[in-house]
Amino acid sequence: MSDVRFQPASDQSLLVYFGEHITVEAHQHVLQLLRLLESEPIGSIRNLHPAYCSLLIKFDALKLGHDDLEAILRLYLERLEGLCLPEPQQIEIPVCYGGEHGPDLNEVAAMHGVTPARVIELHASATYEVYFLGFVPGFAYLGELPAALVTPRLTTPRRTVPPGSVGIAGSQTGVYPFATPGGWRLLGRTPLQMFRPDRGGTSPKSLLSIGDRVRFQPVSGERLAALEKA
């Protein structure tokens, strides 16, 4: 795989890059390597951290060096082309757009010279891929937005963003699982719990996982209230 690049990130970590840009192909390679390392783990690896086009691998530096790990990983990479991934999970997220739930909707519309209804239509028209989770538990980075909706983040982040808020920044979209500071422009809110620490056993605590496919479904304020009570 000629476009792979290895880069030490610390004395205990190694980055594997599949190109330098966010593409579906690069992310598929990230996901393939992640799944292969999960199914056939290397004993000295401690953690795996996927991103858009890279995988950060943390390892036990007392048992393994960067060059040793790179040599092992190159053997794994030779097997990626023939590796089939399971069908991605399809998840629909209901969203009440605008008003108190989406305070930036009108401004985003004005920035692009379209109506708020068109912004909603664009945002809900795409199928998004979960590239990775980060920032806080359960926050999934979803991409990519339709080109007509690419918007810079706020100049000054909000001190608090309500949980369930659906925001956009650059070519990404995502849902805030908790009340946190945030600089993404808020278009709406969902009643779904993106992260539930009370889930036990083998059930995932995060609603979304890397590789999932997501669509947003516009709902009314009345429907939002009903879903919150359900």
PyMOL commands that set and color helices and strands:
alter all, ss='L'
color gray80, all
select helices_A, chain A and resi 24-39+66-77+80-82+105-112+116-125+147-149+221-229
alter helices_A, ss='H'
color red, helices_A
select strands_A, chain A and resi 4-10+13-18+45-50+54-59+90-97+128-133+140-143+158-161+165-169+172-175+180-182+185-189+213-218
alter strands_A, ss='S'
color yellow, strands_A
deselect
rebuild
show_as cartoon
